[in-house]
Amino acid sequence: MLIILKTILIFLFTNFGNGILAGKLLKIKSSSFTLTSFLGITSVTFLLTILAFFFPLNFYIEITFLISGILGIVLFWKQKDNVHFEFRKNINFWFYFFVVLIVFVGSFSPYLYDHYSYYVPTITLLKQTGFVKGISNLDLLLGQSSFWHIYQAGFSHFTDEFLRINVYLVILFLIYIYERKLWFLLLFTPFFLIFLKQPSPDLPTFIIALIVLNELLNNTHGKSLLYISIFVFCIKPTMFWLPLLIVLERIYQRNFKFQMLIPILAFGILFIFKNIWLFGFPVFPVSVLDFNLPWKPSQEILTYSSQIGLMKSYDMHYSYQQIMNFNLLERIYHWFTIGLKSVFNFGIILSVLILGFLTFKKKEKFFTLLFICVFLKFILIIVFSAQYRFFIDVYLIVLFLIFKNISEEKTVFVSVFLSVFMSVIFIFPGFVQKLNVGKKMSGFNWYQLYKPKENNLINFNSDYKIGNLNFHVPKYPFQKEFFPWLNIYDLKLYDYYGIFPQYLDKDLKSGFFQRKLTKEEKIQLKDIISETEKYNPKVP
């Protein structure tokens, strides 16, 4: 917990300081500590993304941005304007209670599968090498490289070596609650506790969506809202509706200025170029606008990715061929009858209906614009991959609109009760593990009072070479520590399709592409798979 507190304090000062500098450069005025901090995060991430094309995001880059944050703090102190810290007048016992609880929960070990298969490998790669052309040819997920993981990688040497940035993020959200005296927002804290132990890019999208929506409802039209909403889109493209809402709302208010196109174009071009460099197409993982680049993934892998996306719409209950044989009514029926997750699918429909009802009841243009943006997202999700996880932000938005007038007393009571309940689950995870949930949860240890708990596994790596690619194979499949790496699942996928990643030239600096395996290489790959399977580690 002490190390996490160190991380939180550094982030609080650094992001606020960089936000002050960004505000000066971009001529953005904000009296909010939270919005200024998010502006700092956004501006630093923009610069880190540019730097990642040329350098690994190493310790020296981190120190540079820590120093710039200090300069911003010095500039702020010289102004002798403490309006950003007015929230301190509203702090009470419950603020400190939630701070301690958030830090405590954040000290437990990561348990989400994505932490090991996606988050850590992405951040490790960015720290070691920066952007690598065609990295999707080695591991498709690495082609995503979310802006949130770019930011995390830039501060993962000294500031946040245990990757607990989301703990800081929830603390920042708590500060926003006390800034605006919006006690009902505490109701979201128990849910956010789920994301503290791993750098999930979902959490910043949820928090920023709630903040931006509240600011818009209160007729706040600061330029910082546009910047951070574009930042959210760059974290997760399914959040396109948020910057779209701001633009439409500005057009309706006749307050749209062409200067607004500058951040949209700047971030948009950087986002597209990043994806083309890593993935070969403008938007990950959609293979549209094919420029026929030599480092784009093979058609087999792209087809496999789209098939998995469709199968995940049905929680992997049916094969791709079975789904393709469904008629329209069967697709709808099976989507609503796939077990527990069908409840969330009903929630998607219910959320859209509730938002439509609120729009009709309020008869306000803002709600109409909000409904249009959300409904557009609904249509696109249904068409491409109807997974409830792409719609969680809208669940939260609807809950925000329903409960925003709840009393402070009820809010605090419910929030405290549910947050403590969630904490007990992490301390004693046996019950939820019996339900086949949270297998990686490992309970409480006293050393967590000093540093966060980690699932450290002894992981033996073997080195192999196929074609011109030297690569590591971890015996524990979810611990990708040494780049370039391929685990047993990657190897089996490439064996099935008869393709394999190769360097474009002689080493990783040149990038990767995929080619067909020769007969000899197919035999060699099968031998590597057989050797790796002998270890067969028990996955916790």
DRENBA-203087 format. One record per residue (C-alpha): x negated, y, z negated; residue number from 1; residue in one letter. Coordinates in Angstrom, 2 decimals. Layout:
DRENPA        x        y        z   nr  rest
DRENPA        X        Y        Z  NUM     A
...
! end
This chain:
DRENPA        x        y        z   nr  rest
DRENPA     0.00     0.00     0.00    1     M
DRENPA    -2.87     2.35    -0.75    2     L
DRENPA    -4.32     1.92     2.73    3     I
DRENPA    -0.87     2.52     4.25    4     I
DRENPA    -0.57     5.72     2.20    5     L
DRENPA    -3.91     6.82     3.65    6     K
DRENPA    -2.57     6.14     7.14    7     T
DRENPA     0.64     8.08     6.47    8     I
DRENPA    -1.18    11.14     5.13    9     L
DRENPA    -3.58    11.27     8.08   10     I
DRENPA    -0.73    10.94    10.57   11     F
DRENPA     1.36    13.58     8.78   12     L
DRENPA    -1.40    16.17     8.97   13     F
DRENPA    -2.86    15.18    12.35   14     T
DRENPA     0.40    15.05    14.28   15     N
DRENPA     1.68    18.25    12.72   16     F
DRENPA    -1.60    20.01    13.50   17     G
DRENPA    -1.62    18.78    17.08   18     N
DRENPA     2.03    19.81    17.34   19     G
DRENPA     1.09    23.35    16.30   20     I
DRENPA    -1.60    23.46    19.01   21     L
DRENPA     0.77    22.03    21.63   22     A
DRENPA     3.44    24.54    20.65   23     G
DRENPA     0.99    27.39    21.14   24     K
DRENPA    -0.17    26.12    24.54   25     L
DRENPA     3.33    25.32    25.82   26     L
DRENPA     4.98    28.33    24.15   27     K
DRENPA     7.37    26.13    22.21   28     I
DRENPA     8.67    27.48    18.91   29     K
DRENPA    10.10    25.17    16.27   30     S
DRENPA    10.56    25.63    12.53   31     S
DRENPA    11.00    21.88    12.02   32     S
DRENPA     8.10    19.88    10.59   33     F
DRENPA     9.52    16.75    12.23   34     T
DRENPA    10.05    18.17    15.71   35     L
DRENPA     6.61    19.80    15.62   36     T
DRENPA     5.07    16.46    14.64   37     S
DRENPA     6.87    14.66    17.47   38     F
DRENPA     5.61    17.32    19.86   39     L
DRENPA     2.11    16.57    18.60   40     G
DRENPA     2.61    12.83    19.17   41     I
DRENPA     3.96    13.48    22.66   42     T
DRENPA     1.12    15.77    23.72   43     S
DRENPA    -1.60    13.50    22.30   44     V
DRENPA    -0.07    10.45    24.01   45     T
DRENPA    -0.01    12.31    27.32   46     F
DRENPA    -3.73    13.02    27.01   47     L
DRENPA    -4.54     9.50    25.78   48     L
DRENPA    -2.76     8.05    28.81   49     T
DRENPA    -4.93    10.13    31.15   50     I
DRENPA    -8.10     9.19    29.25   51     L
DRENPA    -7.22     5.48    29.39   52     A
DRENPA    -7.77     5.52    33.17   53     F
DRENPA   -11.43     6.36    32.59   54     F
DRENPA   -12.42     5.23    29.09   55     F
DRENPA   -11.53     2.69    26.43   56     P
DRENPA    -9.51     4.32    23.65   57     L
DRENPA   -12.35     4.03    21.18   58     N
DRENPA   -13.35     5.54    17.84   59     F
DRENPA   -14.80     8.69    19.41   60     Y
DRENPA   -11.52     9.54    21.14   61     I
DRENPA    -9.68     9.01    17.86   62     E
DRENPA   -12.06    11.34    16.01   63     I
DRENPA   -11.57    13.98    18.72   64     T
DRENPA    -7.82    14.08    18.16   65     F
DRENPA    -8.22    14.00    14.38   66     L
DRENPA   -10.43    17.08    14.67   67     I
DRENPA    -7.93    18.82    16.96   68     S
DRENPA    -5.25    18.09    14.36   69     G
DRENPA    -7.40    19.74    11.68   70     I
DRENPA    -7.85    22.79    13.92   71     L
DRENPA    -4.09    22.99    14.31   72     G
DRENPA    -3.65    22.88    10.52   73     I
DRENPA    -6.22    25.67    10.10   74     V
DRENPA    -4.36    27.76    12.70   75     L
DRENPA    -1.10    27.12    10.85   76     F
DRENPA    -2.56    28.21     7.50   77     W
DRENPA    -3.86    31.42     9.04   78     K
DRENPA    -0.32    32.30    10.11   79     Q
DRENPA     0.81    32.16     6.46   80     K
DRENPA     4.24    30.94     7.56   81     D
DRENPA     5.48    28.00     5.49   82     N
DRENPA     8.88    27.67     7.16   83     V
DRENPA     7.95    24.15     8.36   84     H
DRENPA     7.73    22.99     4.75   85     F
DRENPA    11.08    24.32     3.58   86     E
DRENPA    12.29    20.72     3.30   87     F
DRENPA    10.30    20.39     0.07   88     R
DRENPA    13.03    22.38    -1.70   89     K
DRENPA    15.48    19.57    -0.94   90     N
DRENPA    13.32    16.71    -2.20   91     I
DRENPA    14.81    14.69    -5.06   92     N
DRENPA    14.29    11.36    -6.81   93     F
DRENPA    15.74     9.39    -3.91   94     W
DRENPA    13.18    10.80    -1.50   95     F
DRENPA    10.34     9.32    -3.55   96     Y
DRENPA    12.32     6.11    -4.04   97     F
DRENPA    12.63     5.60    -0.29   98     F
DRENPA     8.98     6.54     0.32   99     V
DRENPA     7.79     3.87    -2.14  100     V
DRENPA    10.22     1.30    -0.77  101     L
DRENPA     9.26     1.99     2.86  102     I
DRENPA     5.53     1.70     2.10  103     V
DRENPA     6.14    -1.46     0.06  104     F
DRENPA     8.09    -3.19     2.82  105     V
DRENPA     5.50    -2.07     5.36  106     G
DRENPA     2.79    -3.92     3.42  107     S
DRENPA     4.20    -7.35     4.32  108     F
DRENPA     2.78    -9.40     7.17  109     S
DRENPA     4.08    -9.00    10.76  110     P
DRENPA     6.64   -11.61    11.71  111     Y
DRENPA     8.08   -10.68    15.11  112     L
DRENPA     6.92   -12.94    17.94  113     Y
DRENPA     6.28    -9.90    20.16  114     D
DRENPA     3.66    -8.65    17.69  115     H
DRENPA     1.32   -11.50    18.58  116     Y
DRENPA     2.27   -12.10    22.20  117     S
DRENPA     2.58    -8.48    23.37  118     Y
DRENPA     1.81    -5.67    20.91  119     Y
DRENPA    -1.59    -6.78    19.61  120     V
DRENPA    -2.96    -7.96    23.00  121     P
DRENPA    -1.90    -4.66    24.62  122     T
DRENPA    -3.46    -2.52    21.90  123     I
DRENPA    -6.62    -4.65    21.82  124     T
DRENPA    -7.04    -4.32    25.58  125     L
DRENPA    -6.60    -0.54    25.47  126     L
DRENPA    -9.16    -0.26    22.67  127     K
DRENPA   -11.71    -2.43    24.46  128     Q
DRENPA   -11.33    -1.36    28.08  129     T
DRENPA    -8.61     1.24    28.64  130     G
DRENPA    -6.46     0.70    31.74  131     F
DRENPA    -7.51    -2.15    34.03  132     V
DRENPA    -6.23    -2.15    37.59  133     K
DRENPA    -3.84    -5.02    38.26  134     G
DRENPA    -3.92    -6.27    34.66  135     I
DRENPA    -0.44    -7.76    35.24  136     S
DRENPA    -2.15   -10.43    37.32  137     N
DRENPA    -3.85   -11.71    34.18  138     L
DRENPA    -0.85   -11.36    31.85  139     D
DRENPA     2.36    -9.80    33.14  140     L
DRENPA     3.25    -8.22    29.79  141     L
DRENPA     0.00    -6.25    29.74  142     L
DRENPA     1.25    -4.34    32.77  143     G
DRENPA     3.83    -2.60    30.63  144     Q
DRENPA     1.43    -0.81    28.25  145     S
DRENPA     4.10     1.30    26.58  146     S
DRENPA     3.24     4.91    25.74  147     F
DRENPA     3.81     3.96    22.09  148     W
DRENPA     1.06     1.33    22.26  149     H
DRENPA    -1.22     3.77    24.05  150     I
DRENPA    -0.73     6.16    21.14  151     Y
DRENPA    -1.23     3.37    18.60  152     Q
DRENPA    -4.41     2.19    20.33  153     A
DRENPA    -5.82     5.70    20.16  154     G
DRENPA    -5.52     5.74    16.36  155     F
DRENPA    -6.21     2.11    15.50  156     S
DRENPA    -9.89     2.36    14.51  157     H
DRENPA    -9.95     4.46    11.34  158     F
DRENPA    -6.48     5.94    10.88  159     T
DRENPA    -4.36     2.81    11.31  160     D
DRENPA    -6.45    -0.32    11.68  161     E
DRENPA    -3.57    -2.49    10.41  162     F
DRENPA    -1.12    -1.18    13.03  163     L
DRENPA     1.44     0.19    10.56  164     R
DRENPA     2.28     3.31    12.53  165     I
DRENPA     6.01     2.58    12.23  166     N
DRENPA     5.81     3.06     8.46  167     V
DRENPA     4.70     6.63     9.11  168     Y
DRENPA     7.48     7.01    11.66  169     L
DRENPA    10.22     6.10     9.16  170     V
DRENPA     8.67     8.48     6.60  171     I
DRENPA     8.83    11.21     9.25  172     L
DRENPA    12.49    10.33     9.84  173     F
DRENPA    13.07    10.60     6.08  174     L
DRENPA    11.53    14.09     6.13  175     I
DRENPA    13.91    15.01     8.96  176     Y
DRENPA    16.86    13.85     6.84  177     I
DRENPA    15.78    16.17     4.03  178     Y
DRENPA    15.04    19.00     6.47  179     E
DRENPA    18.57    18.94     7.86  180     R
DRENPA    20.29    17.62     4.70  181     K
DRENPA    21.86    14.86     6.78  182     L
DRENPA    22.23    12.26     4.05  183     W
DRENPA    24.31     9.89     6.17  184     F
DRENPA    21.20     9.19     8.27  185     L
DRENPA    19.88     7.27     5.26  186     L
DRENPA    22.29     4.52     6.33  187     L
DRENPA    19.92     3.63     9.15  188     F
DRENPA    16.95     3.10     6.82  189     T
DRENPA    17.74    -0.55     5.93  190     P
DRENPA    17.84    -1.44     9.62  191     F
DRENPA    14.59     0.40    10.34  192     F
DRENPA    12.82    -1.63     7.63  193     L
DRENPA    12.84    -4.56    10.07  194     I
DRENPA    10.36    -2.75    12.34  195     F
DRENPA     7.82    -1.50     9.80  196     L
DRENPA     5.30    -4.33     9.88  197     K
DRENPA     4.56    -4.26    13.60  198     Q
DRENPA     4.15    -1.41    16.14  199     P
DRENPA     7.43    -2.12    17.89  200     S
DRENPA     8.15     0.49    20.59  201     P
DRENPA    11.87     0.13    19.84  202     D
DRENPA    11.70     2.07    16.58  203     L
DRENPA    10.54     5.44    18.01  204     P
DRENPA    13.26     5.24    20.67  205     T
DRENPA    15.94     4.68    18.01  206     F
DRENPA    14.71     7.45    15.73  207     I
DRENPA    14.15    10.04    18.44  208     I
DRENPA    17.54     9.28    20.03  209     A
DRENPA    19.27     9.96    16.69  210     L
DRENPA    17.30    13.16    16.13  211     I
DRENPA    17.85    14.53    19.64  212     V
DRENPA    21.57    13.72    19.53  213     L
DRENPA    21.94    15.51    16.21  214     N
DRENPA    20.04    18.56    17.45  215     E
DRENPA    22.23    18.74    20.57  216     L
DRENPA    25.42    18.42    18.51  217     L
DRENPA    24.20    21.37    16.44  218     N
DRENPA    23.50    23.42    19.58  219     N
DRENPA    19.74    23.32    19.20  220     T
DRENPA    18.21    23.94    22.62  221     H
DRENPA    14.50    24.01    21.87  222     G
DRENPA    12.12    22.97    24.62  223     K
DRENPA    10.63    20.37    22.31  224     S
DRENPA    13.77    18.23    22.71  225     L
DRENPA    13.12    17.83    26.42  226     L
DRENPA     9.48    16.87    25.86  227     Y
DRENPA    10.18    14.23    23.23  228     I
DRENPA    13.13    12.80    25.19  229     S
DRENPA    10.88    12.37    28.24  230     I
DRENPA     8.35    10.77    25.90  231     F
DRENPA    11.03     8.27    24.82  232     V
DRENPA    11.71     7.41    28.46  233     F
DRENPA     7.99     6.73    28.96  234     C
DRENPA     8.06     4.42    25.95  235     I
DRENPA    11.09     2.53    27.23  236     K
DRENPA    12.61     3.34    30.65  237     P
DRENPA    16.03     2.06    29.52  238     T
DRENPA    16.17     5.30    27.49  239     M
DRENPA    16.50     7.34    30.71  240     F
DRENPA    19.91     8.48    29.52  241     W
DRENPA    18.42    10.73    26.82  242     L
DRENPA    16.47    13.18    29.04  243     P
DRENPA    19.32    12.94    31.56  244     L
DRENPA    21.74    14.07    28.85  245     L
DRENPA    19.57    17.09    28.02  246     I
DRENPA    19.29    18.11    31.68  247     V
DRENPA    23.04    17.73    32.28  248     L
DRENPA    23.84    19.62    29.10  249     E
DRENPA    21.53    22.47    30.14  250     R
DRENPA    23.14    22.59    33.58  251     I
DRENPA    26.60    22.73    32.01  252     Y
DRENPA    25.49    25.51    29.64  253     Q
DRENPA    24.01    27.31    32.67  254     R
DRENPA    20.75    27.29    30.80  255     N
DRENPA    18.76    25.11    33.19  256     F
DRENPA    15.47    26.63    34.28  257     K
DRENPA    13.19    25.29    36.95  258     F
DRENPA    10.34    25.39    34.43  259     Q
DRENPA    12.03    22.34    32.91  260     M
DRENPA    10.92    20.39    35.96  261     L
DRENPA     7.26    20.83    34.96  262     I
DRENPA     7.25    18.35    32.02  263     P
DRENPA     9.62    16.04    33.91  264     I
DRENPA     7.27    15.91    36.90  265     L
DRENPA     4.10    15.77    34.79  266     A
DRENPA     5.24    12.86    32.66  267     F
DRENPA     7.04    11.22    35.58  268     G
DRENPA     3.97    11.23    37.82  269     I
DRENPA     1.75     9.96    35.01  270     L
DRENPA     4.28     7.23    34.13  271     F
DRENPA     4.58     6.06    37.74  272     I
DRENPA     0.85     6.17    38.41  273     F
DRENPA     0.15     4.18    35.23  274     K
DRENPA     2.61     1.49    36.32  275     N
DRENPA     1.24     1.35    39.86  276     I
DRENPA    -2.32     1.04    38.52  277     W
DRENPA    -1.47    -1.73    36.04  278     L
DRENPA     1.46    -3.47    37.72  279     F
DRENPA     1.45    -2.49    41.38  280     G
DRENPA     4.96    -1.01    41.34  281     F
DRENPA     6.36     2.32    40.04  282     P
DRENPA     8.54     0.91    37.22  283     V
DRENPA     7.72    -2.17    35.16  284     F
DRENPA     8.96    -4.92    35.58  285     P
DRENPA    11.08    -4.05    38.64  286     V
DRENPA     9.40    -4.88    41.95  287     S
DRENPA    10.95    -2.10    44.04  288     V
DRENPA     9.14     0.37    46.32  289     L
DRENPA     6.53    -2.15    47.42  290     D
DRENPA     3.36    -0.37    48.58  291     F
DRENPA     1.79    -3.76    49.32  292     N
DRENPA    -1.15    -3.03    47.05  293     L
DRENPA    -3.78    -5.77    46.82  294     P
DRENPA    -3.44    -5.92    43.03  295     W
DRENPA     0.34    -6.41    42.83  296     K
DRENPA     1.36    -9.73    41.19  297     P
DRENPA     2.17   -12.64    43.47  298     S
DRENPA     5.74   -13.07    44.64  299     Q
DRENPA     5.99   -16.28    42.61  300     E
DRENPA     5.30   -14.45    39.34  301     I
DRENPA     7.67   -11.60    40.24  302     L
DRENPA    10.42   -14.09    41.05  303     T
DRENPA     9.73   -15.96    37.80  304     Y
DRENPA     9.98   -12.69    35.85  305     S
DRENPA    13.34   -11.76    37.39  306     S
DRENPA    14.68   -15.27    36.77  307     Q
DRENPA    13.65   -15.15    33.11  308     I
DRENPA    15.35   -11.75    32.79  309     G
DRENPA    18.60   -13.24    34.08  310     L
DRENPA    18.30   -16.31    31.85  311     M
DRENPA    17.70   -14.09    28.80  312     K
DRENPA    21.05   -12.44    29.53  313     S
DRENPA    22.50   -15.79    28.47  314     Y
DRENPA    20.00   -16.31    25.63  315     D
DRENPA    18.24   -19.04    27.65  316     M
DRENPA    21.26   -21.34    27.27  317     H
DRENPA    21.45   -21.98    31.01  318     Y
DRENPA    18.93   -22.49    33.78  319     S
DRENPA    18.55   -19.96    36.56  320     Y
DRENPA    20.21   -22.31    39.03  321     Q
DRENPA    23.18   -22.90    36.71  322     Q
DRENPA    23.72   -19.16    36.35  323     I
DRENPA    23.51   -18.63    40.10  324     M
DRENPA    26.21   -21.26    40.55  325     N
DRENPA    28.59   -19.43    38.18  326     F
DRENPA    31.34   -17.39    39.79  327     N
DRENPA    32.14   -13.93    38.39  328     L
DRENPA    34.68   -15.16    35.82  329     L
DRENPA    32.32   -17.92    34.66  330     E
DRENPA    29.48   -15.44    34.25  331     R
DRENPA    31.67   -13.21    32.08  332     I
DRENPA    33.00   -16.17    30.06  333     Y
DRENPA    29.57   -17.65    29.35  334     H
DRENPA    28.14   -14.23    28.48  335     W
DRENPA    30.71   -13.97    25.69  336     F
DRENPA    30.27   -17.57    24.50  337     T
DRENPA    26.51   -18.09    24.03  338     I
DRENPA    26.56   -18.43    20.26  339     G
DRENPA    25.57   -15.82    17.69  340     L
DRENPA    24.19   -13.35    20.23  341     K
DRENPA    27.57   -13.21    21.95  342     S
DRENPA    28.64   -11.09    18.96  343     V
DRENPA    26.17    -8.44    20.08  344     F
DRENPA    27.49    -8.72    23.63  345     N
DRENPA    30.96    -7.95    22.32  346     F
DRENPA    29.29    -5.05    20.51  347     G
DRENPA    28.11    -3.62    23.83  348     I
DRENPA    31.66    -3.49    25.18  349     I
DRENPA    33.03    -2.22    21.87  350     L
DRENPA    30.43     0.56    21.71  351     S
DRENPA    31.33     1.80    25.19  352     V
DRENPA    35.05     1.70    24.34  353     L
DRENPA    34.55     3.57    21.05  354     I
DRENPA    32.44     6.21    22.77  355     L
DRENPA    35.10     6.52    25.47  356     G
DRENPA    37.78     6.94    22.79  357     F
DRENPA    35.76     9.61    20.98  358     L
DRENPA    35.23    11.41    24.28  359     T
DRENPA    38.97    11.40    24.97  360     F
DRENPA    39.79    12.48    21.41  361     K
DRENPA    37.21    15.28    21.14  362     K
DRENPA    37.86    16.67    24.63  363     K
DRENPA    34.46    18.36    24.51  364     E
DRENPA    32.12    18.60    27.48  365     K
DRENPA    29.15    17.35    25.48  366     F
DRENPA    30.90    14.08    24.64  367     F
DRENPA    31.90    13.70    28.28  368     T
DRENPA    28.27    14.09    29.36  369     L
DRENPA    27.14    11.67    26.66  370     L
DRENPA    29.67     9.08    27.80  371     F
DRENPA    28.61     9.47    31.45  372     I
DRENPA    24.95     8.89    30.56  373     C
DRENPA    25.68     5.90    28.32  374     V
DRENPA    28.08     4.36    30.83  375     F
DRENPA    25.45     4.70    33.56  376     L
DRENPA    23.02     2.85    31.31  377     K
DRENPA    25.68     0.20    30.65  378     F
DRENPA    26.14    -0.42    34.38  379     I
DRENPA    22.40    -0.70    35.04  380     L
DRENPA    21.87    -3.08    32.12  381     I
DRENPA    24.70    -5.34    33.26  382     I
DRENPA    23.31    -5.41    36.80  383     V
DRENPA    19.63    -6.04    35.98  384     F
DRENPA    19.50    -7.94    32.68  385     S
DRENPA    22.49    -7.90    30.34  386     A
DRENPA    20.55    -8.29    27.09  387     Q
DRENPA    21.98    -6.71    23.96  388     Y
DRENPA    18.51    -5.55    22.83  389     R
DRENPA    18.51    -2.97    25.62  390     F
DRENPA    21.65    -1.46    24.10  391     F
DRENPA    20.73    -1.20    20.41  392     I
DRENPA    20.12     2.55    20.70  393     D
DRENPA    23.74     2.99    21.80  394     V
DRENPA    24.98     0.91    18.86  395     Y
DRENPA    23.15     3.38    16.62  396     L
DRENPA    24.50     6.41    18.47  397     I
DRENPA    28.08     5.18    18.05  398     V
DRENPA    27.49     4.48    14.34  399     L
DRENPA    26.01     7.98    14.06  400     F
DRENPA    29.18     9.53    15.48  401     L
DRENPA    31.44     7.40    13.28  402     I
DRENPA    29.68     7.93     9.94  403     F
DRENPA    28.29    11.46    10.29  404     K
DRENPA    30.91    12.89     7.92  405     N
DRENPA    30.52    10.33     5.14  406     I
DRENPA    29.85    11.76     1.66  407     S
DRENPA    26.36    11.98     0.18  408     E
DRENPA    27.23     9.80    -2.83  409     E
DRENPA    28.51     6.91    -0.71  410     K
DRENPA    25.61     7.25     1.68  411     T
DRENPA    22.93     7.06    -1.01  412     V
DRENPA    24.60     4.13    -2.79  413     F
DRENPA    25.00     2.02     0.35  414     V
DRENPA    21.53     2.90     1.67  415     S
DRENPA    19.79     2.05    -1.61  416     V
DRENPA    21.70    -1.21    -2.02  417     F
DRENPA    21.01    -2.43     1.53  418     L
DRENPA    17.37    -1.30     1.44  419     S
DRENPA    16.72    -3.16    -1.82  420     V
DRENPA    18.51    -6.20    -0.38  421     F
DRENPA    16.22    -6.11     2.67  422     M
DRENPA    13.18    -5.83     0.40  423     S
DRENPA    14.26    -8.91    -1.57  424     V
DRENPA    14.51   -10.86     1.70  425     I
DRENPA    10.90   -10.01     2.53  426     F
DRENPA     9.75   -10.95    -0.99  427     I
DRENPA    11.65   -14.25    -0.95  428     F
DRENPA    12.01   -15.20     2.73  429     P
DRENPA    12.92   -18.84     2.12  430     G
DRENPA    16.66   -18.31     2.54  431     F
DRENPA    16.52   -16.65     5.96  432     V
DRENPA    13.88   -19.15     7.10  433     Q
DRENPA    16.39   -21.93     6.47  434     K
DRENPA    18.54   -20.19     9.07  435     L
DRENPA    15.64   -20.51    11.55  436     N
DRENPA    14.87   -16.78    11.27  437     V
DRENPA    11.62   -15.09    10.26  438     G
DRENPA     9.36   -18.14    10.38  439     K
DRENPA     6.28   -15.92    10.06  440     K
DRENPA     7.49   -14.23     6.86  441     M
DRENPA     5.15   -15.19     4.04  442     S
DRENPA     6.40   -13.57     0.84  443     G
DRENPA     4.61   -11.18    -1.52  444     F
DRENPA     0.99   -11.16    -2.70  445     N
DRENPA    -0.47    -8.75    -5.23  446     W
DRENPA    -3.25    -7.62    -2.90  447     Y
DRENPA    -0.54    -5.91    -0.81  448     Q
DRENPA    -0.71    -3.12    -3.37  449     L
DRENPA    -4.08    -2.29    -1.83  450     Y
DRENPA    -3.87    -3.30     1.83  451     K
DRENPA    -1.19    -4.70     4.16  452     P
DRENPA    -0.80    -8.43     4.46  453     K
DRENPA    -1.86   -10.09     7.71  454     E
DRENPA    -1.32   -13.54     9.20  455     N
DRENPA    -5.01   -14.25     9.68  456     N
DRENPA    -5.54   -17.56    11.44  457     L
DRENPA    -8.75   -19.39    12.22  458     I
DRENPA    -8.68   -19.27    15.99  459     N
DRENPA   -11.27   -21.14    18.03  460     F
DRENPA   -11.78   -19.91    21.56  461     N
DRENPA   -13.19   -21.85    24.49  462     S
DRENPA   -14.76   -20.27    27.56  463     D
DRENPA   -13.97   -21.41    31.08  464     Y
DRENPA   -14.40   -20.26    34.65  465     K
DRENPA   -12.15   -20.74    37.66  466     I
DRENPA   -13.22   -18.99    40.84  467     G
DRENPA   -14.93   -15.76    39.83  468     N
DRENPA   -12.95   -15.35    36.58  469     L
DRENPA   -14.58   -16.13    33.26  470     N
DRENPA   -11.87   -16.31    30.59  471     F
DRENPA   -11.19   -17.34    26.99  472     H
DRENPA    -8.50   -19.81    25.94  473     V
DRENPA    -7.36   -19.40    22.31  474     P
DRENPA    -6.42   -22.64    20.61  475     K
DRENPA    -3.75   -20.77    18.68  476     Y
DRENPA    -1.59   -19.56    21.60  477     P
DRENPA    -0.40   -16.26    20.12  478     F
DRENPA    -3.80   -14.98    18.97  479     Q
DRENPA    -5.31   -13.28    22.01  480     K
DRENPA    -8.42   -11.67    20.58  481     E
DRENPA   -11.11   -11.75    23.25  482     F
DRENPA   -10.55   -10.21    26.65  483     F
DRENPA    -9.99   -11.64    29.23  484     P
DRENPA    -7.78   -14.32    27.69  485     W
DRENPA    -5.24   -16.87    28.89  486     L
DRENPA    -3.28   -19.02    26.46  487     N
DRENPA    -1.78   -22.44    27.05  488     I
DRENPA     1.50   -20.96    28.28  489     Y
DRENPA    -0.25   -18.74    30.81  490     D
DRENPA    -2.26   -21.71    32.09  491     L
DRENPA     0.83   -23.88    32.50  492     K
DRENPA     2.62   -21.09    34.37  493     L
DRENPA    -0.25   -20.66    36.81  494     Y
DRENPA    -0.54   -24.42    37.18  495     D
DRENPA     3.15   -24.69    38.05  496     Y
DRENPA     2.95   -22.02    40.76  497     Y
DRENPA    -0.51   -23.00    41.99  498     G
DRENPA    -1.97   -19.50    41.63  499     I
DRENPA    -4.61   -17.95    39.39  500     F
DRENPA    -5.94   -14.48    38.52  501     P
DRENPA    -9.28   -13.38    39.94  502     Q
DRENPA   -11.46   -10.29    39.77  503     Y
DRENPA   -10.99    -7.95    42.71  504     L
DRENPA   -14.78    -7.74    42.88  505     D
DRENPA   -17.28    -9.03    40.32  506     K
DRENPA   -15.98    -7.99    36.92  507     D
DRENPA   -12.99    -6.60    35.04  508     L
DRENPA   -13.86    -3.00    35.95  509     K
DRENPA   -12.78    -3.77    39.51  510     S
DRENPA    -9.40    -5.10    38.38  511     G
DRENPA    -7.44    -8.29    39.05  512     F
DRENPA    -5.40    -9.94    41.75  513     F
DRENPA    -3.85   -13.40    42.18  514     Q
DRENPA    -4.62   -16.02    44.80  515     R
DRENPA    -3.73   -19.64    45.56  516     K
DRENPA    -5.70   -22.36    43.80  517     L
DRENPA    -7.78   -24.80    45.81  518     T
DRENPA    -7.35   -28.54    45.25  519     K
DRENPA   -10.52   -28.65    43.15  520     E
DRENPA    -9.38   -25.66    41.07  521     E
DRENPA    -5.98   -27.29    40.44  522     K
DRENPA    -7.73   -30.34    39.00  523     I
DRENPA   -10.01   -28.10    36.94  524     Q
DRENPA    -7.02   -26.15    35.57  525     L
DRENPA    -5.20   -29.35    34.58  526     K
DRENPA    -8.31   -30.51    32.72  527     D
DRENPA    -8.44   -27.20    30.80  528     I
DRENPA    -4.76   -27.56    29.90  529     I
DRENPA    -5.28   -31.14    28.69  530     S
DRENPA    -8.28   -30.13    26.59  531     E
DRENPA    -6.41   -27.19    25.04  532     T
DRENPA    -3.34   -29.30    24.22  533     E
DRENPA    -5.47   -31.67    22.11  534     K
DRENPA    -5.70   -29.03    19.40  535     Y
DRENPA    -1.92   -28.54    19.32  536     N
DRENPA    -1.95   -26.12    16.37  537     P
DRENPA     1.11   -25.91    14.19  538     K
DRENPA     2.83   -22.63    14.95  539     V
DRENPA     4.19   -21.08    11.73  540     P
! end
